[in-house]
Amino acid sequence: MVNDVDRAAGIIERNRSLYRRGTPQGEVIDLNEIIRQMVVVLQDAANRHSISIRTDLDAALPTTTADRVQLQQVLMNLMLNGIEAMTDESGELSVTSKRTDDGQLLISVSDSGIGLPGEESERIFEAFFTTKPQGTGMGLSISRRIVESHGGRLWANPNTGRGATFQFTLPEELMPSSPKPV
């Protein structure tokens, strides 16, 4: 219980830091491990809606230095959004990791859900813009801010047919000692 309280306090402090434009707390992380953890955490939510979660993780993906809790938050948001986009009918959520030709770590979260909102697809990353009846419009905005604070990029594309794919990159090398503000 003490560990859970400490972990919750860490999450709250890092979220507060994000709003204060603080710097991420860097530690060596394995992105594949974080993806596997998020699959376990979200498996019940997926099962309730007959959604399968499939991963295709590059076993040779190098580690990087980043804020573990913030990246967990990004993956949780992207994966949960994908699950929620498919709740009206069963589907598949696919999460992949790979190293790009230019040395970036690329994570993709793809669903077979309702897709992106037409010409306004870039607006989904604006604070308070939401396409969900119960949405706050903060998740994707915060996720983009987190990824950019780690020197990466987050974007979305519609899939051919149904659904959307959200992708983000992170640099392979260690975070600089003074990362750009969030």
CORBELRA-V507875 format. One record per residue. RES is the residue in one letter. SS is DSSP state (~ for helix, > for strand, _ for the rest). OMEGA is omega in degrees with one decimal (* if undefined). BURIAL is + if it has 9 or more other ideal C-beta (glycine too) atoms within 8 Angstrom, else -. Layout:
res->{RES/RES}
ss->{SS/SS}
omega->{OMEGA/OMEGA}
burial->{BURIAL/BURIAL}
This chain:
res->{M/V/N/D/V/D/R/A/A/G/I/I/E/R/N/R/S/L/Y/R/R/G/T/P/Q/G/E/V/I/D/L/N/E/I/I/R/Q/M/V/V/V/L/Q/D/A/A/N/R/H/S/I/S/I/R/T/D/L/D/A/A/L/P/T/T/T/A/D/R/V/Q/L/Q/Q/V/L/M/N/L/M/L/N/G/I/E/A/M/T/D/E/S/G/E/L/S/V/T/S/K/R/T/D/D/G/Q/L/L/I/S/V/S/D/S/G/I/G/L/P/G/E/E/S/E/R/I/F/E/A/F/F/T/T/K/P/Q/G/T/G/M/G/L/S/I/S/R/R/I/V/E/S/H/G/G/R/L/W/A/N/P/N/T/G/R/G/A/T/F/Q/F/T/L/P/E/E/L/M/P/S/S/P/K/P/V}
ss->{_/~/~/~/~/~/~/~/~/~/~/~/~/~/~/~/~/~/~/_/_/_/_/_/_/_/>/>/>/_/~/~/~/~/~/~/~/~/~/~/~/~/~/~/~/~/~/~/_/_/>/>/>/>/>/>/>/_/_/_/_/_/_/>/>/>/_/~/~/~/~/~/~/~/~/~/~/~/~/~/~/~/~/~/_/_/_/_/_/_/>/>/>/>/>/>/>/>/>/_/_/_/_/>/>/>/>/>/>/>/_/_/_/_/_/_/_/~/~/~/~/~/~/~/~/_/_/_/_/_/_/_/_/_/_/_/_/_/~/~/~/~/~/~/~/~/~/~/~/_/_/_/>/>/>/>/>/>/_/_/_/_/_/>/>/>/>/>/>/>/>/_/_/_/_/_/_/_/_/_/_/_}
omega->{179.4/178.1/178.7/178.6/178.2/179.6/178.6/178.2/177.6/178.6/179.9/-179.3/179.4/176.1/176.8/178.3/179.2/-179.5/177.6/-176.9/178.1/-179.6/177.6/176.8/-174.2/170.9/179.3/-177.5/173.7/-177.6/178.4/178.3/179.4/177.9/-179.9/177.5/-179.3/175.8/179.3/-178.3/-173.6/-176.2/179.5/179.2/178.7/-179.1/-179.9/-177.3/179.9/179.0/177.0/176.5/179.4/176.2/173.1/-171.7/178.6/-177.7/-179.3/-179.7/-179.0/174.8/175.2/176.4/-176.8/175.6/-176.2/-176.1/179.9/178.4/173.1/179.6/178.9/-178.4/177.8/-178.4/-177.7/-178.9/179.3/175.3/178.3/177.9/-179.1/179.1/-176.8/-174.1/-179.9/176.9/-178.1/-179.9/-179.4/173.3/-178.1/178.7/-179.0/173.4/175.2/176.3/-179.1/-179.9/-179.2/172.5/176.7/172.3/-175.1/176.6/179.0/175.7/-173.9/178.7/176.7/-175.9/-171.2/176.9/-176.8/-176.5/171.5/-176.7/-177.0/-172.9/179.1/179.5/-178.9/179.0/177.8/177.2/176.3/173.6/179.7/174.5/-177.4/-179.7/-179.0/-176.2/177.6/-177.2/-178.8/-172.3/-178.4/176.8/178.6/179.9/178.9/179.9/179.1/-177.7/-179.9/178.6/177.1/178.7/-178.0/-177.2/178.1/179.2/-179.7/175.8/173.7/174.6/170.6/-174.8/-176.9/170.4/-177.9/175.4/175.0/-178.6/170.5/177.2/172.2/177.3/178.3/-175.5/-178.8/175.2/176.2/-177.9/176.6/-179.6/179.2/-176.5/-178.9/*}
burial->{-/-/-/-/-/-/-/-/-/+/+/-/-/+/+/+/+/+/-/-/-/+/+/+/-/+/-/-/+/-/+/+/-/+/+/+/+/+/+/-/-/+/+/-/+/+/-/-/+/-/+/-/+/-/+/-/+/+/-/-/+/-/-/+/+/+/+/+/+/+/+/+/+/+/+/+/+/+/+/+/+/+/+/+/+/+/-/-/-/-/+/+/+/+/+/+/+/-/+/+/-/-/-/+/+/+/+/+/+/+/+/+/+/-/+/+/+/-/-/-/+/-/-/+/+/-/-/-/+/-/-/-/-/-/-/-/+/-/+/+/+/+/+/+/+/+/+/+/+/+/+/+/-/+/-/+/-/+/+/-/-/-/+/+/+/+/+/+/+/+/+/+/-/-/+/-/-/-/+/-/-/+}
